[in-house]
């Protein structure tokens, strides 16, 4: 099963309120903070909206 590791690499200062809310919805609040999220269309859409602020890696979780 594939998951996404999303890490906040750019500051949320001087971004729109919508982008800040999307980053917080992904569980990202501080720089270099990362989360491992399910690879669903909803999560991919949220990542696409803040792609210029985050780094995304696709990881394979073999145990699940």
MODELLER restraints for C-alpha pairs under 7 A, 6 or more apart:
rsr = mdl.restraints
at = mdl.atoms
rsr.add(forms.Gaussian(group=physical.xy_distance, feature=features.Distance(at['CA:1:A'], at['CA:60:A']), mean=5.87, stdev=0.5))
rsr.add(forms.Gaussian(group=physical.xy_distance, feature=features.Distance(at['CA:1:A'], at['CA:61:A']), mean=5.44, stdev=0.5))
rsr.add(forms.Gaussian(group=physical.xy_distance, feature=features.Distance(at['CA:1:A'], at['CA:62:A']), mean=6.45, stdev=0.5))
rsr.add(forms.Gaussian(group=physical.xy_distance, feature=features.Distance(at['CA:1:A'], at['CA:64:A']), mean=6.63, stdev=0.5))
rsr.add(forms.Gaussian(group=physical.xy_distance, feature=features.Distance(at['CA:2:A'], at['CA:39:A']), mean=6.32, stdev=0.5))
rsr.add(forms.Gaussian(group=physical.xy_distance, feature=features.Distance(at['CA:2:A'], at['CA:58:A']), mean=6.64, stdev=0.5))
rsr.add(forms.Gaussian(group=physical.xy_distance, feature=features.Distance(at['CA:2:A'], at['CA:59:A']), mean=5.71, stdev=0.5))
rsr.add(forms.Gaussian(group=physical.xy_distance, feature=features.Distance(at['CA:2:A'], at['CA:60:A']), mean=4.58, stdev=0.5))
rsr.add(forms.Gaussian(group=physical.xy_distance, feature=features.Distance(at['CA:2:A'], at['CA:61:A']), mean=5.96, stdev=0.5))
rsr.add(forms.Gaussian(group=physical.xy_distance, feature=features.Distance(at['CA:3:A'], at['CA:36:A']), mean=6.57, stdev=0.5))
rsr.add(forms.Gaussian(group=physical.xy_distance, feature=features.Distance(at['CA:3:A'], at['CA:37:A']), mean=5.74, stdev=0.5))
rsr.add(forms.Gaussian(group=physical.xy_distance, feature=features.Distance(at['CA:3:A'], at['CA:38:A']), mean=4.91, stdev=0.5))
rsr.add(forms.Gaussian(group=physical.xy_distance, feature=features.Distance(at['CA:3:A'], at['CA:39:A']), mean=4.92, stdev=0.5))
rsr.add(forms.Gaussian(group=physical.xy_distance, feature=features.Distance(at['CA:3:A'], at['CA:58:A']), mean=5.84, stdev=0.5))
rsr.add(forms.Gaussian(group=physical.xy_distance, feature=features.Distance(at['CA:3:A'], at['CA:59:A']), mean=5.36, stdev=0.5))
rsr.add(forms.Gaussian(group=physical.xy_distance, feature=features.Distance(at['CA:3:A'], at['CA:60:A']), mean=6.28, stdev=0.5))
rsr.add(forms.Gaussian(group=physical.xy_distance, feature=features.Distance(at['CA:3:A'], at['CA:61:A']), mean=6.90, stdev=0.5))
rsr.add(forms.Gaussian(group=physical.xy_distance, feature=features.Distance(at['CA:4:A'], at['CA:36:A']), mean=5.55, stdev=0.5))
rsr.add(forms.Gaussian(group=physical.xy_distance, feature=features.Distance(at['CA:4:A'], at['CA:37:A']), mean=5.22, stdev=0.5))
rsr.add(forms.Gaussian(group=physical.xy_distance, feature=features.Distance(at['CA:4:A'], at['CA:38:A']), mean=6.28, stdev=0.5))
rsr.add(forms.Gaussian(group=physical.xy_distance, feature=features.Distance(at['CA:4:A'], at['CA:39:A']), mean=5.82, stdev=0.5))
rsr.add(forms.Gaussian(group=physical.xy_distance, feature=features.Distance(at['CA:4:A'], at['CA:56:A']), mean=6.60, stdev=0.5))
rsr.add(forms.Gaussian(group=physical.xy_distance, feature=features.Distance(at['CA:4:A'], at['CA:57:A']), mean=5.67, stdev=0.5))
rsr.add(forms.Gaussian(group=physical.xy_distance, feature=features.Distance(at['CA:4:A'], at['CA:58:A']), mean=4.66, stdev=0.5))
rsr.add(forms.Gaussian(group=physical.xy_distance, feature=features.Distance(at['CA:4:A'], at['CA:59:A']), mean=6.01, stdev=0.5))
rsr.add(forms.Gaussian(group=physical.xy_distance, feature=features.Distance(at['CA:5:A'], at['CA:34:A']), mean=6.73, stdev=0.5))
rsr.add(forms.Gaussian(group=physical.xy_distance, feature=features.Distance(at['CA:5:A'], at['CA:35:A']), mean=5.64, stdev=0.5))
rsr.add(forms.Gaussian(group=physical.xy_distance, feature=features.Distance(at['CA:5:A'], at['CA:36:A']), mean=4.37, stdev=0.5))
rsr.add(forms.Gaussian(group=physical.xy_distance, feature=features.Distance(at['CA:5:A'], at['CA:37:A']), mean=6.35, stdev=0.5))
rsr.add(forms.Gaussian(group=physical.xy_distance, feature=features.Distance(at['CA:5:A'], at['CA:56:A']), mean=5.70, stdev=0.5))
rsr.add(forms.Gaussian(group=physical.xy_distance, feature=features.Distance(at['CA:5:A'], at['CA:57:A']), mean=5.05, stdev=0.5))
rsr.add(forms.Gaussian(group=physical.xy_distance, feature=features.Distance(at['CA:5:A'], at['CA:58:A']), mean=6.26, stdev=0.5))
rsr.add(forms.Gaussian(group=physical.xy_distance, feature=features.Distance(at['CA:5:A'], at['CA:59:A']), mean=6.88, stdev=0.5))
rsr.add(forms.Gaussian(group=physical.xy_distance, feature=features.Distance(at['CA:6:A'], at['CA:34:A']), mean=5.39, stdev=0.5))
rsr.add(forms.Gaussian(group=physical.xy_distance, feature=features.Distance(at['CA:6:A'], at['CA:35:A']), mean=5.42, stdev=0.5))
rsr.add(forms.Gaussian(group=physical.xy_distance, feature=features.Distance(at['CA:6:A'], at['CA:36:A']), mean=6.39, stdev=0.5))
rsr.add(forms.Gaussian(group=physical.xy_distance, feature=features.Distance(at['CA:6:A'], at['CA:54:A']), mean=6.50, stdev=0.5))
rsr.add(forms.Gaussian(group=physical.xy_distance, feature=features.Distance(at['CA:6:A'], at['CA:55:A']), mean=5.79, stdev=0.5))
rsr.add(forms.Gaussian(group=physical.xy_distance, feature=features.Distance(at['CA:6:A'], at['CA:56:A']), mean=4.70, stdev=0.5))
rsr.add(forms.Gaussian(group=physical.xy_distance, feature=features.Distance(at['CA:6:A'], at['CA:57:A']), mean=6.60, stdev=0.5))
rsr.add(forms.Gaussian(group=physical.xy_distance, feature=features.Distance(at['CA:7:A'], at['CA:32:A']), mean=5.82, stdev=0.5))
rsr.add(forms.Gaussian(group=physical.xy_distance, feature=features.Distance(at['CA:7:A'], at['CA:33:A']), mean=5.55, stdev=0.5))
rsr.add(forms.Gaussian(group=physical.xy_distance, feature=features.Distance(at['CA:7:A'], at['CA:34:A']), mean=3.99, stdev=0.5))
rsr.add(forms.Gaussian(group=physical.xy_distance, feature=features.Distance(at['CA:7:A'], at['CA:35:A']), mean=6.53, stdev=0.5))
rsr.add(forms.Gaussian(group=physical.xy_distance, feature=features.Distance(at['CA:7:A'], at['CA:54:A']), mean=5.42, stdev=0.5))
rsr.add(forms.Gaussian(group=physical.xy_distance, feature=features.Distance(at['CA:7:A'], at['CA:55:A']), mean=5.20, stdev=0.5))
rsr.add(forms.Gaussian(group=physical.xy_distance, feature=features.Distance(at['CA:7:A'], at['CA:56:A']), mean=6.57, stdev=0.5))
rsr.add(forms.Gaussian(group=physical.xy_distance, feature=features.Distance(at['CA:8:A'], at['CA:28:A']), mean=6.37, stdev=0.5))
rsr.add(forms.Gaussian(group=physical.xy_distance, feature=features.Distance(at['CA:8:A'], at['CA:31:A']), mean=5.33, stdev=0.5))
rsr.add(forms.Gaussian(group=physical.xy_distance, feature=features.Distance(at['CA:8:A'], at['CA:32:A']), mean=5.20, stdev=0.5))
rsr.add(forms.Gaussian(group=physical.xy_distance, feature=features.Distance(at['CA:8:A'], at['CA:33:A']), mean=5.67, stdev=0.5))
rsr.add(forms.Gaussian(group=physical.xy_distance, feature=features.Distance(at['CA:8:A'], at['CA:34:A']), mean=6.38, stdev=0.5))
rsr.add(forms.Gaussian(group=physical.xy_distance, feature=features.Distance(at['CA:8:A'], at['CA:53:A']), mean=6.16, stdev=0.5))
rsr.add(forms.Gaussian(group=physical.xy_distance, feature=features.Distance(at['CA:8:A'], at['CA:54:A']), mean=4.50, stdev=0.5))
rsr.add(forms.Gaussian(group=physical.xy_distance, feature=features.Distance(at['CA:8:A'], at['CA:55:A']), mean=6.55, stdev=0.5))
rsr.add(forms.Gaussian(group=physical.xy_distance, feature=features.Distance(at['CA:9:A'], at['CA:31:A']), mean=5.71, stdev=0.5))
rsr.add(forms.Gaussian(group=physical.xy_distance, feature=features.Distance(at['CA:9:A'], at['CA:32:A']), mean=5.58, stdev=0.5))
rsr.add(forms.Gaussian(group=physical.xy_distance, feature=features.Distance(at['CA:9:A'], at['CA:53:A']), mean=5.75, stdev=0.5))
rsr.add(forms.Gaussian(group=physical.xy_distance, feature=features.Distance(at['CA:9:A'], at['CA:54:A']), mean=5.10, stdev=0.5))
rsr.add(forms.Gaussian(group=physical.xy_distance, feature=features.Distance(at['CA:9:A'], at['CA:55:A']), mean=6.48, stdev=0.5))
rsr.add(forms.Gaussian(group=physical.xy_distance, feature=features.Distance(at['CA:10:A'], at['CA:31:A']), mean=6.60, stdev=0.5))
rsr.add(forms.Gaussian(group=physical.xy_distance, feature=features.Distance(at['CA:10:A'], at['CA:53:A']), mean=4.80, stdev=0.5))
rsr.add(forms.Gaussian(group=physical.xy_distance, feature=features.Distance(at['CA:10:A'], at['CA:54:A']), mean=6.69, stdev=0.5))
rsr.add(forms.Gaussian(group=physical.xy_distance, feature=features.Distance(at['CA:11:A'], at['CA:31:A']), mean=6.43, stdev=0.5))
rsr.add(forms.Gaussian(group=physical.xy_distance, feature=features.Distance(at['CA:12:A'], at['CA:20:A']), mean=6.16, stdev=0.5))
rsr.add(forms.Gaussian(group=physical.xy_distance, feature=features.Distance(at['CA:19:A'], at['CA:50:A']), mean=6.27, stdev=0.5))
rsr.add(forms.Gaussian(group=physical.xy_distance, feature=features.Distance(at['CA:22:A'], at['CA:46:A']), mean=6.24, stdev=0.5))
rsr.add(forms.Gaussian(group=physical.xy_distance, feature=features.Distance(at['CA:27:A'], at['CA:35:A']), mean=6.87, stdev=0.5))
rsr.add(forms.Gaussian(group=physical.xy_distance, feature=features.Distance(at['CA:28:A'], at['CA:34:A']), mean=6.67, stdev=0.5))
